[in-house]
Amino acid sequence: MAGEKIFFIAFILFLLIGLIISILNDPYIRRRHKKTLLLIIGLCVSLILQNYIEDTLAAGQTRWLARTISSIYGYAVRPAIIVLVYSILAPKKRFLPAWILVGINALVHMTALFSQLCFWIDDANHWHGGPLRYCCLSVSIVLLIYMLYLSVHEHRHEHILETIIPILTVVMILVSIWMDGQATESRQPIAYLTVAMSFSCVFYYIWLHLKFVQDHEEDLKAQQRIKIMMSQIQPHFLYNTLSTIQVLCHTDPEKAAEVTGNFSSYLRRNLSSLDEPGLISFEKELEHTKAYVQIEETRFPNIHVRYDIQDSDFSLPPLTLQPIVENAIRHGVRIRDEGIIDVITLQLGSCHEVLIRDNGVGFDAEAVRAADRSHVGLRNVQSRIESMCGGTMLIDSRVGEGTTVIIRIPLRKENQEEKI
């Protein structure tokens, strides 16, 4: 039996040691949380050792002072671990009242060194509880109730599954406290509460890791949106547009005001795309495209963009249509005597279809799949259409004849039902 208990203690210790190694090598968890977790694990390890020492002292000869100090340490550390978990759940708060409770609990148990107010060890090496014997239990339950509140309140805007681990951890600790109270063995090498706190470290590490991986992915998406937005604002386009406005201020002030308004709308739409991680309506994207087109038609009178909008009741990723039209102007029709771009939308079968067709110089469609910087924008558009709305983008281009880009976006389920 003793061998089994030693094996169980060793198992818990090895589990915590492995957890320490994982935390130190985890690139996602912030340094502040790493320090907090490592401190909690260190205190759990010390609790395991304290439990073992307490059990050993209880079975041997009377060592009043050693056993009293060991018990005081165990009662003082348990509530402290709970409050340390608070800083994981709500890292921006200080929790001064909770730490005051932890301090009061420690002071109450320190009275065992000179009184029988909390507990005492008699000459026969038996433990006896005083009037304040339930101080640690009461403080721990109060702190756990607040911990449950933090778990729900601080993460109420997140998915319900993301709050399960903190809530289950609180329940597990409460159950372990009840089990310690029901324990009938005179010797208990390691308390159920100590085991529960040790496993809680594992659960909270998993919870933190998942949360920070998710945050990291959101950061990557935000960076991608910034990169896409910046890739659409070409420095030469900005400089040339400002130069055009400057010239028009002298030759045609009303036209200069119109171009300035379109330029402002273009920039505002590009910048606002940073705050739109999801899809936007086709009308918004078309409005943004028209603002860009009107600027280019002012700069290049030989360019004409025609619109045949038969279907507009659908959504698509931001900065989808405008980059394709921009690519058609910059690399296709700008050098034509009469460059024509047709933007057509219609509903075909189970999908919305957008066609952008030009009579430009065309290009080798394989260049889109190669590492050609001139077509990075098209590849970005294609990738977002596929990942964000399950659509497709096809490119049919012939050198010297022109290019046609076809975007197909599946109908929403409700639209399909209405059609049926």
Kinemage of the C-alpha trace (Angstrom):
@kinemage 1
@onewidth
@group {chain A} dominant
@subgroup {mainchain}
@vectorlist {calphas} color= white
{ca met a 1} P 0.000 0.000 0.000
{ca ala a 2} L 2.836 2.370 0.884
{ca gly a 3} L 4.465 1.637 -2.454
{ca glu a 4} L 1.270 2.538 -4.315
{ca lys a 5} L 1.018 5.854 -2.456
{ca ile a 6} L 4.633 6.708 -3.216
{ca phe a 7} L 4.057 5.816 -6.880
{ca phe a 8} L 0.993 8.095 -7.004
{ca ile a 9} L 2.928 10.990 -5.482
{ca ala a 10} L 5.784 10.417 -7.935
{ca phe a 11} L 3.290 10.365 -10.805
{ca ile a 12} L 1.858 13.755 -9.803
{ca leu a 13} L 5.348 15.221 -9.453
{ca phe a 14} L 6.453 13.956 -12.870
{ca leu a 15} L 3.230 15.354 -14.355
{ca leu a 16} L 4.004 18.793 -12.960
{ca ile a 17} L 7.647 18.607 -14.070
{ca gly a 18} L 6.505 17.777 -17.604
{ca leu a 19} L 4.071 20.677 -17.427
{ca ile a 20} L 6.883 23.053 -16.417
{ca ile a 21} L 8.933 21.971 -19.438
{ca ser a 22} L 5.916 22.476 -21.733
{ca ile a 23} L 5.238 25.961 -20.375
{ca leu a 24} L 8.862 27.059 -20.727
{ca asn a 25} L 8.894 25.966 -24.372
{ca asp a 26} L 5.430 27.241 -25.304
{ca pro a 27} L 5.774 30.175 -27.749
{ca tyr a 28} L 2.147 31.265 -27.452
{ca ile a 29} L 1.737 31.949 -23.715
{ca arg a 30} L 2.713 35.423 -22.594
{ca arg a 31} L 5.633 35.824 -20.203
{ca arg a 32} L 3.410 37.166 -17.435
{ca his a 33} L 1.158 34.128 -17.551
{ca lys a 34} L 4.153 31.819 -17.726
{ca lys a 35} L 5.482 33.265 -14.483
{ca thr a 36} L 2.091 32.920 -12.812
{ca leu a 37} L 1.658 29.325 -13.942
{ca leu a 38} L 5.180 28.380 -12.879
{ca leu a 39} L 4.581 29.957 -9.463
{ca ile a 40} L 1.321 28.037 -9.053
{ca ile a 41} L 3.009 24.788 -10.074
{ca gly a 42} L 5.856 25.458 -7.654
{ca leu a 43} L 3.386 25.963 -4.805
{ca cys a 44} L 1.548 22.765 -5.797
{ca val a 45} L 4.821 20.849 -5.682
{ca ser a 46} L 5.512 22.312 -2.251
{ca leu a 47} L 2.008 21.253 -1.152
{ca ile a 48} L 2.663 17.689 -2.276
{ca leu a 49} L 5.866 17.646 -0.259
{ca gln a 50} L 4.071 19.249 2.706
{ca asn a 51} L 1.352 16.589 2.570
{ca tyr a 52} L 3.965 13.835 2.542
{ca ile a 53} L 5.917 15.413 5.409
{ca glu a 54} L 2.701 15.929 7.378
{ca asp a 55} L 1.757 12.271 6.902
{ca thr a 56} L 5.228 11.132 7.960
{ca leu a 57} L 5.249 13.336 11.065
{ca ala a 58} L 1.773 12.141 12.044
{ca ala a 59} L 2.962 8.513 12.047
{ca gly a 60} L 6.192 9.018 13.977
{ca gln a 61} L 7.185 10.360 17.334
{ca thr a 62} L 5.732 13.605 18.558
{ca arg a 63} L 7.422 16.546 16.879
{ca trp a 64} L 5.098 19.319 17.864
{ca leu a 65} L 6.922 22.266 16.314
{ca ala a 66} L 7.734 20.611 12.985
{ca arg a 67} L 4.208 19.311 12.495
{ca thr a 68} L 2.646 22.623 13.508
{ca ile a 69} L 4.795 24.609 11.074
{ca ser a 70} L 4.049 22.088 8.317
{ca ser a 71} L 0.303 22.372 8.915
{ca ile a 72} L 0.423 26.178 9.002
{ca tyr a 73} L 2.197 26.209 5.656
{ca gly a 74} L -0.361 23.898 4.052
{ca tyr a 75} L -3.341 25.891 5.301
{ca ala a 76} L -1.762 29.202 4.239
{ca val a 77} L -0.718 28.180 0.711
{ca arg a 78} L -3.986 26.669 -0.560
{ca pro a 79} L -5.991 29.936 -0.666
{ca ala a 80} L -2.963 31.727 -2.151
{ca ile a 81} L -2.959 29.333 -5.104
{ca ile a 82} L -6.629 30.093 -5.763
{ca val a 83} L -5.994 33.843 -5.840
{ca leu a 84} L -3.038 33.359 -8.193
{ca val a 85} L -5.444 31.708 -10.625
{ca tyr a 86} L -7.453 34.958 -10.593
{ca ser a 87} L -4.599 36.699 -12.427
{ca ile a 88} L -4.959 34.143 -15.236
{ca leu a 89} L -8.706 34.665 -15.527
{ca ala a 90} L -8.544 38.468 -15.244
{ca pro a 91} L -4.921 39.627 -15.653
{ca lys a 92} L -5.721 43.355 -15.471
{ca lys a 93} L -7.173 43.269 -11.952
{ca arg a 94} L -5.308 43.436 -8.620
{ca phe a 95} L -7.590 41.455 -6.239
{ca leu a 96} L -6.406 43.253 -3.079
{ca pro a 97} L -9.405 42.107 -0.937
{ca ala a 98} L -8.691 38.490 -1.885
{ca trp a 99} L -5.036 38.801 -0.880
{ca ile a 100} L -6.123 40.371 2.420
{ca leu a 101} L -8.259 37.270 3.045
{ca val a 102} L -5.242 35.080 2.253
{ca gly a 103} L -3.152 37.061 4.738
{ca ile a 104} L -5.810 36.866 7.463
{ca asn a 105} L -6.091 33.114 6.930
{ca ala a 106} L -2.312 32.723 7.318
{ca leu a 107} L -2.251 34.832 10.503
{ca val a 108} L -5.123 32.860 12.031
{ca his a 109} L -3.294 29.566 11.501
{ca met a 110} L -0.042 30.997 12.836
{ca thr a 111} L -1.761 31.310 16.222
{ca ala a 112} L -1.248 27.532 16.517
{ca leu a 113} L 2.320 28.321 17.567
{ca phe a 114} L 1.143 29.838 20.850
{ca ser a 115} L -2.589 29.065 21.300
{ca gln a 116} L -5.356 26.570 20.626
{ca leu a 117} L -7.515 29.097 18.749
{ca cys a 118} L -7.188 27.412 15.345
{ca phe a 119} L -5.656 23.972 15.958
{ca trp a 120} L -3.065 22.263 18.115
{ca ile a 121} L -1.026 19.060 18.359
{ca asp a 122} L -1.211 17.263 21.717
{ca asp a 123} L 1.509 15.289 23.485
{ca ala a 124} L 0.267 12.071 21.831
{ca asn a 125} L 0.837 13.620 18.389
{ca his a 126} L -2.890 13.950 17.660
{ca trp a 127} L -4.329 16.886 15.729
{ca his a 128} L -7.183 18.849 17.355
{ca gly a 129} L -9.257 21.652 15.883
{ca gly a 130} L -10.041 24.857 17.740
{ca pro a 131} L -12.893 27.371 17.345
{ca leu a 132} L -11.405 28.647 14.058
{ca arg a 133} L -10.586 25.228 12.651
{ca tyr a 134} L -12.645 25.913 9.496
{ca cys a 135} L -10.938 29.198 8.670
{ca cys a 136} L -8.996 27.806 5.686
{ca leu a 137} L -12.038 25.920 4.427
{ca ser a 138} L -14.314 28.965 4.699
{ca val a 139} L -11.825 31.314 3.020
{ca ser a 140} L -11.175 28.792 0.229
{ca ile a 141} L -14.892 28.349 -0.495
{ca val a 142} L -15.425 32.124 -0.638
{ca leu a 143} L -12.456 32.496 -2.995
{ca leu a 144} L -13.668 29.613 -5.154
{ca ile a 145} L -17.132 31.146 -5.481
{ca tyr a 146} L -15.524 34.368 -6.678
{ca met a 147} L -13.300 32.339 -8.990
{ca leu a 148} L -16.426 30.795 -10.504
{ca tyr a 149} L -17.851 34.300 -10.977
{ca leu a 150} L -14.657 35.431 -12.727
{ca ser a 151} L -14.717 32.390 -14.988
{ca val a 152} L -18.202 33.288 -16.201
{ca his a 153} L -18.127 37.097 -16.077
{ca glu a 154} L -14.710 37.813 -17.579
{ca his a 155} L -15.291 35.445 -20.491
{ca arg a 156} L -19.030 35.932 -21.001
{ca his a 157} L -18.514 37.255 -24.542
{ca glu a 158} L -16.625 34.149 -25.602
{ca his a 159} L -18.027 30.853 -26.806
{ca ile a 160} L -19.561 28.789 -23.992
{ca leu a 161} L -17.103 25.952 -24.661
{ca glu a 162} L -14.197 28.276 -23.807
{ca thr a 163} L -15.474 28.717 -20.217
{ca ile a 164} L -15.962 25.011 -19.529
{ca ile a 165} L -12.394 24.356 -18.309
{ca pro a 166} L -12.394 27.153 -15.666
{ca ile a 167} L -15.858 26.139 -14.445
{ca leu a 168} L -15.020 22.431 -14.281
{ca thr a 169} L -11.821 23.274 -12.416
{ca val a 170} L -13.773 25.095 -9.710
{ca val a 171} L -16.201 22.185 -9.438
{ca met a 172} L -13.315 19.712 -9.205
{ca ile a 173} L -11.687 21.659 -6.366
{ca leu a 174} L -14.981 21.927 -4.465
{ca val a 175} L -15.523 18.169 -4.821
{ca ser a 176} L -11.976 17.514 -3.586
{ca ile a 177} L -12.638 19.638 -0.483
{ca trp a 178} L -15.739 17.557 0.238
{ca met a 179} L -13.782 14.328 -0.291
{ca asp a 180} L -11.100 15.495 2.143
{ca gly a 181} L -13.832 16.074 4.686
{ca gln a 182} L -15.198 12.566 4.113
{ca ala a 183} L -11.798 10.824 4.288
{ca thr a 184} L -11.806 8.187 7.006
{ca glu a 185} L -8.179 7.069 6.800
{ca ser a 186} L -6.070 8.211 9.734
{ca arg a 187} L -3.184 8.697 7.319
{ca gln a 188} L -3.553 10.551 4.039
{ca pro a 189} L -0.169 11.005 2.295
{ca ile a 190} L -1.613 13.512 -0.174
{ca ala a 191} L -4.888 15.401 0.171
{ca tyr a 192} L -7.527 15.293 -2.545
{ca leu a 193} L -7.403 19.084 -2.684
{ca thr a 194} L -3.674 18.980 -3.470
{ca val a 195} L -4.327 16.487 -6.276
{ca ala a 196} L -7.144 18.659 -7.638
{ca met a 197} L -4.951 21.769 -7.626
{ca ser a 198} L -2.169 19.884 -9.403
{ca phe a 199} L -4.493 18.739 -12.169
{ca ser a 200} L -5.969 22.245 -12.331
{ca cys a 201} L -2.527 23.482 -13.403
{ca val a 202} L -2.676 21.108 -16.357
{ca phe a 203} L -6.193 22.199 -17.286
{ca tyr a 204} L -5.384 25.894 -17.065
{ca tyr a 205} L -2.267 25.426 -19.159
{ca ile a 206} L -4.340 23.742 -21.882
{ca trp a 207} L -6.938 26.521 -21.611
{ca leu a 208} L -4.319 29.274 -21.874
{ca his a 209} L -2.583 27.552 -24.761
{ca leu a 210} L -5.812 27.234 -26.744
{ca lys a 211} L -6.770 30.849 -26.037
{ca phe a 212} L -3.412 32.242 -27.092
{ca val a 213} L -3.288 30.073 -30.198
{ca gln a 214} L -6.676 31.519 -31.116
{ca asp a 215} L -5.466 35.066 -30.396
{ca his a 216} L -2.358 34.406 -32.467
{ca glu a 217} L -4.487 33.263 -35.386
{ca glu a 218} L -6.627 36.403 -35.074
{ca asp a 219} L -3.448 38.515 -35.151
{ca leu a 220} L -2.302 36.714 -38.286
{ca lys a 221} L -5.668 37.381 -39.928
{ca ala a 222} L -5.438 41.048 -38.950
{ca gln a 223} L -1.931 41.249 -40.398
{ca gln a 224} L -3.178 39.602 -43.577
{ca arg a 225} L -5.962 42.166 -43.858
{ca ile a 226} L -3.429 44.971 -43.415
{ca lys a 227} L -1.158 43.418 -46.026
{ca ile a 228} L -4.039 43.053 -48.477
{ca met a 229} L -5.187 46.603 -47.859
{ca met a 230} L -1.689 48.028 -48.281
{ca ser a 231} L -1.142 45.976 -51.440
{ca gln a 232} L -4.181 47.665 -52.987
{ca ile a 233} L -2.970 51.203 -52.297
{ca gln a 234} L -0.255 51.560 -54.909
{ca pro a 235} L 2.140 54.474 -54.205
{ca his a 236} L 2.169 55.455 -57.885
{ca phe a 237} L -1.627 55.584 -57.907
{ca leu a 238} L -1.624 57.889 -54.876
{ca tyr a 239} L 0.997 60.220 -56.324
{ca asn a 240} L -0.595 60.310 -59.762
{ca thr a 241} L -4.070 60.942 -58.342
{ca leu a 242} L -2.812 63.829 -56.212
{ca ser a 243} L -1.000 65.250 -59.235
{ca thr a 244} L -4.202 64.962 -61.285
{ca ile a 245} L -6.168 66.803 -58.586
{ca gln a 246} L -3.500 69.513 -58.492
{ca val a 247} L -3.762 70.090 -62.237
{ca leu a 248} L -7.568 70.038 -62.198
{ca cys a 249} L -7.633 72.691 -59.458
{ca his a 250} L -6.367 75.151 -62.095
{ca thr a 251} L -8.160 73.842 -65.182
{ca asp a 252} L -11.450 72.388 -63.866
{ca pro a 253} L -12.137 73.061 -60.140
{ca glu a 254} L -15.473 71.234 -60.179
{ca lys a 255} L -13.842 68.118 -61.611
{ca ala a 256} L -11.060 68.441 -59.040
{ca ala a 257} L -13.661 68.429 -56.264
{ca glu a 258} L -15.310 65.348 -57.770
{ca val a 259} L -12.017 63.456 -58.037
{ca thr a 260} L -11.106 64.472 -54.477
{ca gly a 261} L -14.402 63.028 -53.227
{ca asn a 262} L -13.819 59.773 -55.092
{ca phe a 263} L -10.255 59.601 -53.818
{ca ser a 264} L -11.477 60.117 -50.250
{ca ser a 265} L -14.081 57.370 -50.653
{ca tyr a 266} L -11.443 55.032 -52.084
{ca leu a 267} L -9.052 55.549 -49.164
{ca arg a 268} L -11.829 55.319 -46.572
{ca arg a 269} L -13.055 52.011 -48.026
{ca asn a 270} L -9.551 50.543 -48.017
{ca leu a 271} L -8.936 51.577 -44.429
{ca ser a 272} L -12.348 50.404 -43.200
{ca ser a 273} L -11.634 46.943 -44.623
{ca leu a 274} L -9.275 46.449 -41.653
{ca asp a 275} L -12.284 46.339 -39.333
{ca glu a 276} L -14.235 43.887 -41.478
{ca pro a 277} L -12.914 40.359 -40.884
{ca gly a 278} L -15.991 38.839 -42.553
{ca leu a 279} L -17.942 39.353 -45.745
{ca ile a 280} L -19.465 42.616 -46.985
{ca ser a 281} L -22.375 43.279 -49.324
{ca phe a 282} L -21.725 43.416 -53.056
{ca glu a 283} L -23.234 46.944 -53.133
{ca lys a 284} L -20.475 48.222 -50.827
{ca glu a 285} L -17.761 46.599 -52.897
{ca leu a 286} L -19.285 47.977 -56.102
{ca glu a 287} L -19.436 51.478 -54.611
{ca his a 288} L -15.752 51.241 -53.698
{ca thr a 289} L -14.897 50.003 -57.200
{ca lys a 290} L -16.787 52.849 -58.856
{ca ala a 291} L -14.904 55.420 -56.756
{ca tyr a 292} L -11.625 53.953 -57.983
{ca val a 293} L -12.809 53.682 -61.603
{ca gln a 294} L -13.956 57.303 -61.769
{ca ile a 295} L -10.471 58.419 -60.724
{ca glu a 296} L -8.816 56.269 -63.379
{ca glu a 297} L -11.293 57.364 -66.075
{ca thr a 298} L -10.353 60.968 -65.285
{ca arg a 299} L -6.652 60.178 -65.610
{ca phe a 300} L -7.078 58.008 -68.715
{ca pro a 301} L -9.945 59.213 -70.967
{ca asn a 302} L -9.455 56.168 -73.221
{ca ile a 303} L -10.707 53.828 -70.470
{ca his a 304} L -14.404 53.016 -70.061
{ca val a 305} L -15.941 50.687 -67.484
{ca arg a 306} L -19.472 49.456 -68.149
{ca tyr a 307} L -21.759 47.909 -65.528
{ca asp a 308} L -24.501 45.343 -66.067
{ca ile a 309} L -25.700 44.548 -62.554
{ca gln a 310} L -28.507 41.982 -62.666
{ca asp a 311} L -27.817 40.436 -59.264
{ca ser a 312} L -26.554 42.192 -56.147
{ca asp a 313} L -28.127 40.316 -53.250
{ca phe a 314} L -25.006 38.544 -52.049
{ca ser a 315} L -21.864 39.068 -49.996
{ca leu a 316} L -18.183 38.633 -50.741
{ca pro a 317} L -14.817 39.366 -49.087
{ca pro a 318} L -13.851 43.055 -48.931
{ca leu a 319} L -11.462 44.252 -51.631
{ca thr a 320} L -12.537 41.588 -54.111
{ca leu a 321} L -13.969 43.355 -57.158
{ca gln a 322} L -11.855 46.525 -57.008
{ca pro a 323} L -8.436 44.782 -57.193
{ca ile a 324} L -9.563 42.779 -60.249
{ca val a 325} L -10.753 45.913 -62.037
{ca glu a 326} L -7.538 47.681 -61.026
{ca asn a 327} L -5.490 44.807 -62.422
{ca ala a 328} L -7.454 44.999 -65.697
{ca ile a 329} L -6.724 48.727 -65.983
{ca arg a 330} L -3.045 48.624 -64.999
{ca his a 331} L -2.040 45.517 -66.932
{ca gly a 332} L -4.675 45.330 -69.660
{ca val a 333} L -6.634 48.205 -71.167
{ca arg a 334} L -4.593 51.264 -70.248
{ca ile a 335} L -2.477 51.070 -73.391
{ca arg a 336} L -5.459 50.473 -75.720
{ca asp a 337} L -6.861 53.310 -77.808
{ca glu a 338} L -10.249 52.390 -76.387
{ca gly a 339} L -9.999 50.178 -73.330
{ca ile a 340} L -13.292 48.570 -72.335
{ca ile a 341} L -14.016 46.739 -69.068
{ca asp a 342} L -17.388 45.097 -68.471
{ca val a 343} L -18.551 44.276 -64.933
{ca ile a 344} L -21.495 41.869 -65.085
{ca thr a 345} L -23.377 40.127 -62.289
{ca leu a 346} L -26.130 37.555 -62.605
{ca gln a 347} L -27.572 34.558 -60.817
{ca leu a 348} L -26.979 31.231 -62.475
{ca gly a 349} L -28.372 28.060 -60.940
{ca ser a 350} L -27.104 27.696 -57.398
{ca cys a 351} L -24.556 30.508 -57.436
{ca his a 352} L -24.028 34.219 -57.927
{ca glu a 353} L -21.695 34.961 -60.807
{ca val a 354} L -19.504 38.038 -61.285
{ca leu a 355} L -17.717 38.559 -64.609
{ca ile a 356} L -14.988 41.138 -65.152
{ca arg a 357} L -14.135 41.189 -68.844
{ca asp a 358} L -11.664 43.467 -70.634
{ca asn a 359} L -10.258 43.912 -74.127
{ca gly a 360} L -6.728 44.453 -72.884
{ca val a 361} L -3.427 42.909 -73.879
{ca gly a 362} L -4.077 39.682 -71.927
{ca phe a 363} L -1.466 37.530 -70.198
{ca asp a 364} L -0.438 33.953 -69.612
{ca ala a 365} L -2.872 32.632 -66.992
{ca glu a 366} L -0.115 30.418 -65.572
{ca ala a 367} L 1.565 33.588 -64.341
{ca val a 368} L -1.118 33.870 -61.678
{ca arg a 369} L 0.123 30.632 -60.119
{ca ala a 370} L 3.774 31.651 -60.419
{ca ala a 371} L 5.667 34.000 -58.142
{ca asp a 372} L 4.906 37.032 -60.260
{ca arg a 373} L 4.466 40.146 -58.121
{ca ser a 374} L 2.103 41.731 -60.647
{ca his a 375} L -0.519 39.094 -59.898
{ca val a 376} L -0.170 38.772 -56.128
{ca gly a 377} L -3.425 40.713 -55.741
{ca leu a 378} L -5.332 38.215 -57.882
{ca arg a 379} L -4.002 35.283 -55.872
{ca asn a 380} L -5.032 36.995 -52.632
{ca val a 381} L -8.531 37.573 -53.974
{ca gln a 382} L -8.835 33.970 -55.122
{ca ser a 383} L -7.636 32.631 -51.774
{ca arg a 384} L -10.118 34.736 -49.784
{ca ile a 385} L -13.056 33.861 -52.040
{ca glu a 386} L -12.344 30.167 -51.552
{ca ser a 387} L -11.737 30.301 -47.777
{ca met a 388} L -14.309 32.901 -46.697
{ca cys a 389} L -17.372 32.079 -48.783
{ca gly a 390} L -16.654 28.740 -50.446
{ca gly a 391} L -16.586 30.289 -53.886
{ca thr a 392} L -14.340 29.947 -56.911
{ca met a 393} L -12.455 32.314 -59.190
{ca leu a 394} L -11.505 31.363 -62.754
{ca ile a 395} L -9.231 33.354 -65.068
{ca asp a 396} L -9.408 33.071 -68.843
{ca ser a 397} L -6.814 35.258 -70.531
{ca arg a 398} L -5.436 35.281 -74.062
{ca val a 399} L -2.432 37.333 -75.057
{ca gly a 400} L -3.483 40.156 -77.366
{ca glu a 401} L -7.229 39.541 -76.903
{ca gly a 402} L -8.113 40.267 -73.286
{ca thr a 403} L -8.977 38.691 -69.978
{ca thr a 404} L -12.134 37.421 -68.309
{ca val a 405} L -12.317 36.761 -64.578
{ca ile a 406} L -15.294 34.727 -63.372
{ca ile a 407} L -16.231 34.641 -59.692
{ca arg a 408} L -18.862 32.183 -58.516
{ca ile a 409} L -20.294 32.418 -54.989
{ca pro a 410} L -22.784 29.777 -53.769
{ca leu a 411} L -26.269 30.968 -52.889
{ca arg a 412} L -27.150 31.109 -49.227
{ca lys a 413} L -29.438 28.331 -48.023
{ca glu a 414} L -32.337 30.701 -47.374
{ca asn a 415} L -32.136 32.014 -50.933
{ca gln a 416} L -32.167 28.487 -52.314
{ca glu a 417} L -35.271 27.673 -50.246
{ca glu a 418} L -37.038 30.813 -51.517
{ca lys a 419} L -36.175 29.859 -55.061
{ca ile a 420} L -37.634 26.372 -54.576
